[in-house]
Amino acid sequence: MADKYMELVNTGFTKKLAKLLGLPRPPRLRRYGADTPLLPGPVLVLGQSPKAQQLSDTLISWDLDVRRHDAGDTKLGGIILLLDELTHPEQLSPLMLAAGKALRNLVPGARVVSFSRQALDSDKPAVAAVRQGIDGAIRSLGREMRGGATANGIVLQEGTEITSPSAIGALNFFLSGRSAYVDGQFLTVKTTDGELPEDFHKPLAGKVAVVTGAARGIGAAISRTLARDGAQVVVVDMPQAGESLAAVANEIGATTLQLDVTAKDAGQQIIDHAIKRHGSLDIVVHNAGITRDKLLANMDETRWDSVIAVNIASQLRMNEIFLAAKLPGLRIVSLASTSGIAGNRGQTNYAASKGGVIGMVHSSAKLFAAAGGSIAAVAPGFIETEMTAKIPLGTRTVARMVLPSLMQGGLPEDVAEAIAFLSSDAAAGLNGQVLRVCGQSLVGA
């Protein structure tokens, strides 16, 4: 977010004045850069786990300065909480309070990441209590963080460990600047599937990725990020967006496909283009979407049906074609929305379509896993786009202030970073997940 208010309260004399007056000061978020370190300081690892030493060795291989149990007064870039062996809520106290003490030493843009186990109905009551309690504690901690710092968690299903490929991949994502606008969220490692990249800066090297709705906004940002991460990209959009689509393609060295995603053969056209031009199809990002907002009392058939057709029916149809084609290792990532989780006034049609995406992802996970692939979704919240830029500055600023600790909207790049991670082989064990990119807010479209 780069607007006058944020610049004023974070620079020069007006920064001092803002502090004096007690004005809200949205922090500058630490975002990914190829030349920036994974963390802005040492990482403190708290807790015991059978794989704790292996995890520490991995962190050291990432050029991190690892401290165990007590870092003293050292300024910290991150805290990792190993909570996967806890069996009773009383065991949380020493670890959470130790983390609380260390929080005072976190630098701006720091990260807190927990490892825990999934609570099951078959668990003993005390075990289920502590496991679910960790969920509440970390989400609450995320709302307490300051200076652009975040807190997120990795949940391990039975049979997975903190050293499983997708657990390590998720840890790298949460620690890095790629997760700048992800706060108070959990990723569940369901299997030991997955493969870590040789180079975390190029995790999609050798992959062919298709992005629908790629001519502008979030779709263009996704295309740029996938290309930056090593993928050969095919950008897809309506013929009417041909000029903008060509500009994106020229910028990143992509090929273009002008296509209406609601066409019955859209999926086959995508397959044919990708294989003919690039030899394979490894990733599809279902980004294309529209809004036709109206209160339900004023909604007409055209508005309702067009949103459903583009936002969910097209994805269902294309996914059937992709599954039938038996494309090896295909990874699908769909754009959901926090509106599909919490609802939004005037968006019954849009929320139905985005809630539909979430249901589709959960239900399709087994189908894609059986084919050696995966499917996931990202649910953005308040994202700063050309549309939100048209909102008057005062109204926009007030709206941001009601957001949790980050006090700002996200950027299209924040959505793109999450999609790039979920598209990678390192995320294979996260099949069927929906990751919110919302700064721990349910405000947005």
C-alpha positions in Angstrom: 0.0 0.0 0.0 1.6 3.3 -1.1 -0.7 6.2 -0.4 -0.3 9.6 1.3 -1.5 8.6 4.7 0.9 5.7 5.1 3.8 7.8 3.8 3.0 10.7 6.2 2.8 8.6 9.3 5.9 6.6 8.6 8.4 9.2 7.4 10.1 12.4 8.7 8.5 15.0 10.9 5.0 13.7 10.3 6.0 10.3 11.7 7.0 12.0 15.0 3.8 14.0 15.0 1.7 10.9 14.4 3.3 9.2 17.4 2.7 12.3 19.5 -1.0 12.5 18.5 -1.5 8.7 18.9 -2.6 8.3 15.2 -2.8 4.8 13.8 0.4 4.0 11.9 0.1 1.0 9.5 3.5 -0.7 9.5 5.5 -1.3 6.3 5.1 -5.0 5.7 8.2 -7.2 5.0 7.7 -8.6 1.6 9.8 -11.1 -0.4 12.9 -10.1 -2.3 15.5 -12.4 -3.8 18.3 -10.5 -2.1 16.7 -10.2 1.3 17.3 -12.8 4.1 14.6 -15.3 5.1 14.2 -13.6 8.5 15.4 -10.2 9.7 17.2 -11.7 12.7 17.9 -14.9 14.7 15.1 -17.4 15.3 14.3 -18.8 18.7 13.1 -22.4 18.8 11.0 -23.3 21.9 9.7 -26.7 22.9 10.7 -30.3 22.4 9.9 -32.6 19.5 11.4 -35.8 18.3 12.6 -34.0 15.1 13.7 -30.8 16.8 17.3 -31.2 16.0 16.6 -32.0 12.3 14.4 -28.9 12.1 17.2 -26.8 13.6 19.7 -28.2 11.1 17.3 -27.3 8.3 17.0 -23.7 9.7 20.8 -23.5 9.8 21.0 -24.6 6.2 18.8 -21.6 5.4 21.5 -19.4 6.8 19.5 -18.6 10.0 21.0 -18.0 13.4 19.2 -20.6 15.6 18.7 -20.1 19.3 17.3 -22.8 21.6 15.2 -22.3 24.7 16.4 -18.8 25.7 17.8 -16.0 23.6 18.3 -13.6 26.4 18.1 -10.0 25.2 18.9 -10.8 21.6 16.8 -9.1 19.0 14.8 -11.8 17.2 13.5 -12.2 13.7 11.3 -15.1 14.6 10.0 -17.7 17.1 9.1 -21.3 16.3 6.9 -23.1 18.9 7.2 -26.9 18.9 3.8 -27.9 20.4 3.2 -31.2 18.6 3.9 -33.4 21.6 1.6 -31.7 24.1 -1.1 -33.9 25.7 -2.8 -31.5 28.2 -3.7 -27.8 28.3 -1.5 -27.3 31.4 1.6 -28.1 29.3 1.0 -24.9 27.3 1.8 -22.5 30.1 5.6 -22.6 30.2 6.0 -22.5 26.4 3.5 -19.8 25.7 4.8 -17.6 28.6 8.4 -18.1 27.3 7.2 -17.0 23.9 5.5 -14.0 25.5 8.7 -12.9 27.1 10.6 -13.3 23.8 7.9 -11.3 21.9 9.4 -8.1 23.5 12.6 -8.7 21.5 11.0 -9.2 18.1 12.1 -6.8 15.3 9.6 -5.4 12.8 8.4 -7.9 10.2 9.2 -10.9 12.5 7.4 -14.2 12.3 6.0 -16.6 14.9 5.2 -20.1 13.7 3.8 -23.0 15.7 3.8 -26.7 15.0 0.9 -28.7 16.5 -1.2 -31.8 16.0 -4.7 -32.0 14.6 -7.5 -32.3 17.2 -9.6 -35.4 16.5 -12.9 -36.7 17.8 -11.1 -39.9 18.8 -8.6 -38.1 21.0 -8.7 -38.2 24.7 -10.5 -35.0 26.0 -7.3 -33.5 27.4 -5.4 -34.1 24.1 -8.2 -32.6 22.0 -8.4 -29.7 24.4 -4.8 -28.7 24.1 -4.7 -29.2 20.4 -7.7 -27.0 19.7 -6.5 -24.6 22.4 -3.3 -24.0 20.4 -5.5 -22.9 17.4 -7.2 -20.2 19.6 -3.9 -19.1 21.1 -2.1 -18.6 17.9 -5.0 -16.8 16.2 -5.2 -14.5 19.2 -1.4 -13.9 19.2 -1.7 -12.9 15.5 -4.0 -10.0 16.6 -1.4 -8.9 19.2 1.6 -8.7 16.9 2.9 -5.3 15.9 5.4 -3.8 13.4 4.1 -6.0 10.6 4.9 -9.2 12.5 2.6 -12.2 12.1 1.8 -15.5 13.8 0.7 -18.6 11.9 0.6 -22.3 12.5 1.3 -25.7 10.9 -0.9 -28.6 11.9 0.4 -32.1 11.5 -2.0 -35.0 10.8 -1.2 -38.5 12.0 1.8 -39.9 10.2 3.4 -36.6 9.4 6.3 -34.8 11.2 7.7 -31.4 11.3 10.4 -32.6 8.8 7.8 -33.7 6.2 8.3 -31.9 2.9 5.1 -29.9 3.1 5.7 -29.0 6.7 9.2 -27.6 5.8 7.7 -25.9 2.7 5.0 -24.3 4.8 7.5 -23.2 7.4 9.7 -21.5 4.7 6.6 -19.7 3.3 5.4 -18.5 6.7 8.9 -17.3 7.8 9.5 -15.5 4.5 8.3 -12.2 3.1 6.0 -14.2 0.8 3.5 -14.4 3.7 3.4 -10.7 4.5 -0.4 -10.5 4.6 -1.1 -14.0 6.0 -1.8 -13.7 9.7 -3.5 -16.0 12.3 -3.8 -18.8 9.7 -3.1 -22.6 9.8 -2.0 -25.0 7.1 -2.6 -28.7 7.8 0.0 -31.2 6.5 -2.1 -34.2 5.6 0.5 -36.5 4.0 4.3 -37.0 3.5 3.9 -36.2 -0.2 5.8 -33.4 -1.7 9.3 -32.5 -2.8 11.3 -29.5 -1.6 12.8 -27.3 -4.4 16.6 -27.3 -5.0 16.3 -23.5 -4.9 13.6 -21.8 -2.8 13.9 -18.7 -5.0 12.9 -20.8 -8.1 10.4 -23.4 -6.8 8.5 -23.6 -10.1 11.5 -24.1 -12.4 10.5 -26.3 -15.3 6.8 -26.0 -14.7 4.1 -24.9 -17.2 1.4 -22.8 -15.6 -1.9 -21.4 -16.9 -3.5 -18.3 -15.3 -7.0 -17.3 -16.2 -8.2 -13.7 -15.9 -4.6 -12.7 -16.3 -4.9 -9.4 -18.2 -4.9 -7.2 -15.1 -5.1 -6.9 -11.3 -4.6 -10.0 -9.2 -4.3 -12.2 -12.3 -1.5 -10.2 -13.8 0.3 -10.3 -10.4 -0.1 -14.1 -10.2 1.4 -14.4 -13.7 4.4 -12.3 -12.8 5.0 -14.2 -9.6 4.8 -17.6 -11.2 7.2 -16.5 -13.9 9.6 -15.0 -11.3 9.6 -18.4 -9.6 10.7 -20.1 -12.7 7.5 -21.2 -14.5 6.7 -20.9 -18.2 3.3 -19.1 -18.0 0.3 -19.1 -20.3 -1.9 -16.0 -19.7 -5.6 -16.4 -20.4 -8.4 -13.8 -20.7 -11.3 -12.7 -22.8 -10.7 -11.5 -26.4 -11.9 -8.0 -25.3 -8.8 -7.9 -23.0 -6.4 -8.8 -25.7 -4.3 -5.7 -25.6 -3.8 -5.8 -21.8 -3.2 -9.6 -22.0 -0.5 -9.1 -24.6 1.2 -6.5 -22.4 1.4 -8.9 -19.5 2.7 -11.7 -21.8 5.4 -9.4 -23.2 6.5 -8.4 -19.8 7.1 -11.9 -18.5 7.8 -13.9 -21.7 4.4 -15.7 -21.5 2.2 -17.0 -24.3 -1.4 -15.8 -24.6 -4.7 -17.6 -25.0 -7.8 -15.5 -25.7 -10.6 -17.6 -24.2 -14.0 -17.4 -22.6 -13.7 -19.7 -19.6 -17.4 -20.4 -19.7 -17.0 -22.2 -23.0 -17.8 -25.9 -22.8 -14.4 -26.8 -24.3 -12.3 -24.2 -22.4 -10.5 -26.9 -20.4 -9.5 -28.7 -23.6 -8.4 -25.5 -25.3 -6.1 -24.8 -22.3 -4.6 -28.4 -22.4 -4.1 -28.2 -26.2 -2.4 -24.8 -26.1 -0.1 -25.7 -23.1 1.0 -29.0 -24.5 1.5 -27.8 -28.1 3.4 -24.7 -27.1 5.3 -25.9 -24.0 5.1 -29.7 -23.9 3.1 -30.1 -20.6 0.6 -28.6 -18.2 1.6 -28.6 -14.6 -0.3 -25.8 -12.9 -3.7 -24.2 -13.5 -4.7 -21.1 -11.5 -8.5 -20.4 -11.7 -8.4 -16.7 -11.2 -11.1 -15.5 -13.7 -14.0 -14.0 -11.8 -16.6 -11.3 -11.9 -18.9 -9.4 -9.5 -22.5 -8.3 -10.2 -23.4 -6.9 -6.8 -27.0 -6.2 -5.8 -29.1 -6.8 -2.7 -31.0 -10.1 -3.2 -34.3 -8.3 -3.2 -33.1 -6.4 -6.3 -31.2 -9.3 -7.9 -32.1 -10.4 -11.4 -31.5 -13.7 -13.2 -28.7 -12.2 -15.4 -26.7 -10.9 -12.5 -27.0 -14.1 -10.5 -26.4 -16.6 -13.4 -23.4 -14.8 -14.9 -21.5 -14.8 -11.6 -22.2 -18.5 -11.0 -21.2 -19.3 -14.6 -17.8 -17.5 -14.5 -16.8 -18.0 -10.9 -17.6 -21.6 -10.2 -19.4 -23.5 -13.0 -16.6 -22.9 -15.4 -14.0 -24.2 -12.9 -16.1 -27.4 -12.2 -16.4 -28.0 -16.0 -12.7 -27.4 -16.6 -11.6 -29.6 -13.7 -13.6 -32.5 -15.0 -11.7 -32.2 -18.3 -8.3 -31.9 -16.6 -9.0 -35.0 -14.5 -10.2 -37.0 -17.6 -6.9 -36.0 -19.4 -4.9 -37.7 -16.6 -2.3 -34.9 -16.6 0.6 -36.2 -14.3 1.1 -34.1 -11.1 -1.4 -31.4 -12.1 -1.8 -28.7 -9.4 -4.9 -26.6 -9.3 -5.2 -23.4 -7.3 -8.5 -21.5 -7.3 -9.4 -18.0 -6.1 -12.0 -18.1 -3.3 -12.8 -15.1 -1.1 -13.5 -14.2 2.5 -16.9 -13.2 1.2 -17.5 -17.0 0.6 -16.6 -17.6 4.3 -18.3 -14.7 6.2 -20.6 -13.3 3.6 -20.9 -9.7 2.4 -23.8 -7.4 2.1 -25.0 -7.1 -1.5 -23.0 -10.2 -2.6 -25.2 -13.2 -2.2 -24.4 -14.3 -5.8 -20.7 -13.7 -5.4 -20.5 -15.3 -1.9 -22.4 -18.3 -3.2 -19.9 -18.7 -6.0 -16.8 -18.3 -3.8 -18.3 -20.5 -1.1 -18.8 -22.9 -3.9 -15.1 -22.8 -4.8 -14.3 -23.8 -1.2 -16.7 -26.7 -1.3 -15.3 -27.8 -4.7 -11.7 -27.8 -3.4 -12.5 -29.8 -0.3 -14.5 -32.4 -2.3 -12.1 -32.6 -5.2 -8.9 -33.2 -3.1 -9.3 -37.0 -3.2 -9.9 -37.0 -7.0 -6.7 -35.0 -7.7 -4.7 -37.0 -5.2 -5.7 -40.2 -6.9 -4.3 -38.7 -10.2 -1.0 -37.7 -8.5 -1.9 -34.0 -8.2 -3.6 -31.6 -5.8 -6.1 -28.8 -5.5 -6.2 -25.8 -3.1 -7.6 -22.3 -2.9 -6.6 -18.9 -1.7 -9.3 -16.7 -0.1 -8.2 -13.0 -0.3 -9.7 -10.4 2.0 -9.3 -6.6 1.5 -6.8 -6.3 -1.4 -5.7 -3.0 -2.8 -6.6 -3.0 -6.5 -7.5 -0.5 -9.1 -11.1 -0.8 -7.8 -10.3 0.0 -4.2 -8.0 2.9 -5.4 -11.1 4.7 -6.6 -12.5 4.9 -3.1 -11.9 8.3 -1.5 -8.7 8.4 0.5 -10.4 9.3 3.8 -12.9 6.5 3.4 -10.2 4.1 2.5 -8.0 5.1 5.4 -10.9 4.7 7.9 -11.7 1.3 6.5 -8.2 0.1 7.0 -8.1 1.2 10.6 -10.8 -1.4 11.5 -8.6 -4.2 10.1 -6.6 -6.1 12.8 -2.9 -5.6 13.7 -1.7 -5.0 10.1 -4.1 -2.0 9.7 -4.0 -2.1 5.9 -5.2 -3.9 2.9 -3.1 -6.4 1.1 -1.6 -6.2 -2.3 -2.3 -8.4 -5.4 1.3 -9.6 -4.9 0.3 -11.0 -1.5 -2.3 -13.2 -3.1 0.1 -14.2 -5.8 2.8 -15.3 -3.3 0.3 -17.7 -1.6 -0.8 -19.1 -4.9 2.8 -19.7 -6.1 3.5 -21.6 -2.9 0.4 -23.8 -3.1 1.3 -24.4 -6.8 4.7 -25.9 -5.9 5.6 -29.5 -5.3 6.5 -28.6 -1.7 2.8 -28.1 -1.1 1.6 -31.5 -2.3 0.9 -32.6 1.3 -1.5 -29.6 1.7 -4.1 -30.9 -0.8 -7.6 -29.6 -0.3 -6.7 -26.6 1.8 -8.0 -23.0 1.7 -5.6 -20.4 2.8 -6.9 -16.9 3.8 -4.7 -14.0 2.7 -6.5 -11.3 4.6 -4.4 -9.9 7.5 -6.8 -11.8 9.8 -9.8 -9.9 8.7 -12.9 -11.2 7.0 -13.5 -7.8 5.3 -13.2 -7.9 1.5 -14.5 -9.3 -1.8 
